[in-house]
Amino acid sequence: MTLITYLNRVHFADGVLEEALRSELEHNRRRRPLIIVESQHVSGALADRFFASFPIRTLAESFVEVPAIPTEAAAIRIADRYRETDRDHLVAFGGNRAIDLAKVARIAIAYDEPLAALSSAEGGTQRIGQDLPDLYAVPGISGFASAVSHYARVKVASGRQVLIASRHLIPTVTICDPTLTLGSTAAESASAASGAISRGVEAFLSRGYNPPADGLALDGVARTVSHLSRAIVDDDLVARREMMAGSLNSALSLQKGVCVVHAITNALASVTDVPIDPSAVGRLIVPHLIRFYGPSVADKLPTLRRAFAMDDSVDVADGIDAFLADLPLPNSLRDMGLDDDDIAQAARVAVLDRAMGTSPRKLEMHDIERILHRVR
């Protein structure tokens, strides 16, 4: 069985890319894609496979000017090209950046309003309808947080970031092919694993009652923890497949709500021009968040300990910290190029984020700043 229907249609199998993309587009009679892809993914063996997967007589256009954070300006450029060249669907290939930009572009194509007016804060979640162009997402190793999620961050014309969220933003089809992650570097694998773990932990500990999402979060953590070392050391296909499944499940668990790590990492990205890897930030702050949550999550920690296969004598926050510590990622915010001023600004931005409402214990601005200073 290669087809999973949960929030959308997900094809998941080794080597499924070519068959799935071709069959989906032929079934839906799509012939004129606008492909959103980062410039580093337009050449090479994987890119060759991807571009060769389209049906015969496909008339494709590509957009490669993908910014580090989706911007309203880039989304409008895509919308203009979509209309001018008479496209009939979008395809996003690669990482979160490309897939999130494609989501935002769907809004720009379907609506003439400024994107800020369609943000969650302005009631956009209820106003965004089904009249969006189809989006087919083909994630690489860093694309799963976006490939099945219902939200995207965008930097609007004023320079601030807003959250756009709607169940209609979920890609029409997601194609998960573990062979697309073979050959990933140790750092790319570590980042993907850190993202899956931080999303899963946060979703499981967050407020709200959603047993299916909790199960997905725990499964995502357990699969990732069990197979990370093999994926990094041996580039083993079975390990890659399980890592991809873990990333997919942790992303699906965010139906429980976007979490604190998301708010903090986006706040950091909004106050600096330095490229920020959200997964690397999540790896640093998740153990400190667990310590901050304290008694409010105490009843969940035994279950989380089992997902990490920890001994009963190990403190959960310390165990997660130790598991993530040796990964080939930056060991501090300073290593990422951030300074104390960035931390202070980010704390002021993050505390206002709606995602903070999912936290099992309320964080004030000084709490966020204190956590960030501990990993600076």
N, C-alpha and C positions, 0 to 999 in steps of 0.2 A: 504494500500500500504506500503510494508516494504522495497522495493528496490529503491534506489536513484542512478541515473547514472549522474554524473557531471564530475568530473575529473577521477574517477574510479567507481567501483561498491561498493556502500555503503548499507549494510543492517542495518536498524534502526528500532527497535521495542523492547518492553519489552519482555524479555525471548527468544529473537531470536537466541542467541548464538548457541545452539545445532543444530537447524534446518539449520541455515545458513552455519555454518562451514562444517557440514556433506554434505549438498547438493552441496556446491561449490567444495569440494574435490572429491566427487563422480563424479560430472559432468565432471571435468577436469582429472579424472582418476589418482589422486595423492594418493600414498600409503606410501611414505617414507619421512615424514617431518623431518626436523631439527628444533627443537623448541628453540627459543631464549627467555629466561625468567629469570628475576632476582630471586636470591635465595630465597628471602622472599615471592615469589609468587608461589612456587612449592608445597605448602601444604595449607590446609584449605578448607573451603566449596567452595569458588569460584574456586580454583585450581582444586578441584575434578570435578566440573561441566565442566571446560575447557577440562581437559584431557579425560573426558568421552564423549566428543562431537565428537571425531574422528570416522570415519567409522570403522566397523569391519574389521579385518585383516590389520589394519594400523601398520606399523613397524616404531615406532618413536624413535628418538634420541633427547636428550636435551642438551643445552649449557646454563649453569647458571653463568659462571664467567663474569658477565656483569659489566664493569667498570663504574665509575661515569660519565666519558666522553668517547664516543666511541674512541677506539684506533686502529691504524693500526695493532698492534700486535694481538689484540683480533679478528679483522676481518680476519686476515690470519689464525689464529687457527680455526675459524669457516669454512673458505674455505677449509682448509686441511681435517677437519672432514667430510665436505660435500662430498668431492671427495672420501675419503677413505671408507666411509660407503655407498656410492652410493645413496645419497639422491636425491629427485626429486622436492623439494620445501622447502621454509622457512615459518615458522609461528612465529610471534612475539606476545607475550602476556604480558600485564601489562602497564608499564610506558614508557615515552619518551626514557629513556635510552635503553631499550630493542629494541624498534622499530627503533630508529636511528642506533643502532649497526647492526641490521638486514639489514637496507638499505646499510650501508657501506660494509657489508659482501657480498651483491649481487655484488658490484663492484669488490671485491677481488676474487670472484668466477669466474666472467666473463672475467677479465682482469689480465694479468701478470705484468702490469706496476706498479710502486710505486704509491700509492694513491695521493701523491702530484702532480704527473704529470697529474692527471685527475681532479684536482681542478678547480673551476670556473676561478681562476686567470690564469690558464695555458690553458684555452680553453676546459676544459673537458666537459662543458655543451653541446658543439656541437659534441663532439667525443663519448659520452656515447650513445650507441644504445639500441635497443630493446632486445638484446640477454642476458638479465638478468634473473636469475631464478625467478619464481613466489614468491611473498611475500603476505601472508595473515596476516593482522594486526588485533589484538583483543585488543583494548585499554581499560585500566581501567580508573580511574578518572584522572590520570595524563598523559594520553597518546595521547591526541587529537592534540597537536601541531605537532606531528610526523605522526599521522595515516593517514593524507590526504595531507601532504606537499611533496614538490618536492626537498627537500634539507636535508643535514645532515652535522654537524660539526664532524671532526675527528682529533685526535691528531696523527700526522704522526711520523715516526721513528726519525726525528730530534728533536722532542719534541714540535714543533709549531703546532697550530691548523690551519686547512684549511677548506674552505667551498666547499662541493661537491654538485652540483645542476644540476638536469636534470628532465624533465617531466617523464622520464622513471623510476625515483626513487620512484614515487608515488606507494604505495602498490597496488598490483593487485586487492585486495579486502579488504575492511575495514568493520568490524562487530561491530556495536554500539548497545550495550545492556545495557540500563539504570539500569537493576537489578544488573549488576556487580559493580555499585557504591554504592549500599545500604550498610549501615554500615560503610561508610568512616568516618574518624574522622573529627572533626571541622577544624583542621589544614589542612588536605588534601582537604577538600571542599573549604576552604578559598584560598588555593594555586591554585586550579583549576580555581576558580572564578577570582582571580587576573590575572592569565595567560590569560583567555578569554578576560577580560576587557582591559588589556594592549595591547594585540595583536589587538583587535578591534579598540581601540582608535588610535593606531599608524597607522594601515592600512588605516583608514578613513582619517587621517590627512596627510598621506604621499603624495609625489609628484606622478604624473601620473594620467591618466584619465581611470578609470575602474569602471563604474557605477555598474555592478553586484557585484564586490568586495566591493564597498562602502556599498551597500545594505546588503550584508552578514555581514560586520563588524558592522554596526549599529544594525542589528537584533541580532547578537551575544551578543553585549553589553546589549541591552534592556532585552533580556531573562534572562541573568545572573543576572542583577541588580534586576529584578522583583522577582526572585525565590531563591536567595541566602539564605536569612534568614530562609525560610521554610526548605531548604535542610539541613542547619546546625542544626536547633532547633528540627525539627520533623522527619528528615530522610524520608521525604514524597516522594513516588515514582513519583508523578506528577512533583514535584519540581526537583527531580533528572533527570527526562526525559528532562525537559526544560533546566536545567543546561547543560546536555550533548548536547542538540541541540545548545545552545549558544556557547559551546566550539567548536563544530564541525564547526559552521558557522564562528566563528572568525578565526579558522585555515584555512578554505577555503579562507578567505579574503586575506591571505598572498600570493595568486597568484598575488597580486598587487606589491609584492616585500618584501623581508626580511627587517625588519625595524631597527631603531636605538636601541631600547631596546634589540633586539637580539644581536647586535654588542657589546653593553656595557656589557651585562650579560655574554656573551662568553669570553670577554676580562677579566672580573673579574675571571671567572673560570679558565682561562689559566695561571693566575699568582699566584695561591694559590692551596694548596692541600686540603683546607677546602671545603667540599661539599657545593655547591651553588645552591639554589633554584631560578631559573630564574624568576619565577612568583613572588616570594617575593621581588626580586630586582625591577622588573617592577612596582609593587605596590608602591614602594617608589619614583621612578624617573619619572613616567609618569606625575604627576602634575607639576613637575619642567620643564619637556620638553615643556609642553603646555605654560607655562609662558615664556620660552625662545623663542618659535616660535612666540609669540606675534601677530603682525599685519598680518604675512604671513598666519595665519590660521583663522583670525577673521571672515571671511565669513562662515566658517564651524561650528563655535562654537554654534550658535543657534540650528542647527540640532543635534549636539552632546548633548546639554543641554536637548533636548526632549528625547533622548535615555535614559538619566539618570533620567528622570521625575523630573528635577529641576525646581524650581521657577525662573521666568525671572530675579529676582533681585540677584540671586546667581551667583557669579563668577564661571566659569566652572572648572578651575583648583582647586579652593578652595573646590568646591562641590565634585569633585572626591576624593580629599585628605581626606575630612571628611567622605565620604562613605567608603573608604578603611581603615581608621585609626584604627578602633576598631577590625579589623580582627585578629584572633589568629595566627599572623605571627611575625617574628622578626621586631622590630621597627627601626632598624638602620643597617648599614653595620657592625658596630662594634659588634652588637649582633650576626651577622653571622660569626664572627671570622676574619674579615678583618681589616687591619690597614692602616695608611696613606701611607706607602710604596706601599701596594697593589693598592691603589687608583691611585697613580702616575704612576705605571707601567701599570695598566689597561687603563688609559687614552691614553698612548702612543700606546698601541696595538689597541684600539678601533678606533682611528682617522684614521687608515690605512684600516679599514674594508670597503669592497665594499658596505655593507648594509648602510653605512652612506650616500650614494648617493640618498637614497629615502627621506631623511629629507627635509621638506619644507623650512628649513633655515639651512644653512651650520653651522656645529659645528666644531670649532677648538679644539685642544687638551686642551687648558685652559678652554674652555667652558665645556667640559666633566668633567674635574677635579673639576671645581667649583660646578657642579651639584652633583657629587658624594660626595664632602665634605659637602654639605648641608644635606645629608642623612646619613652621617657617624656615 
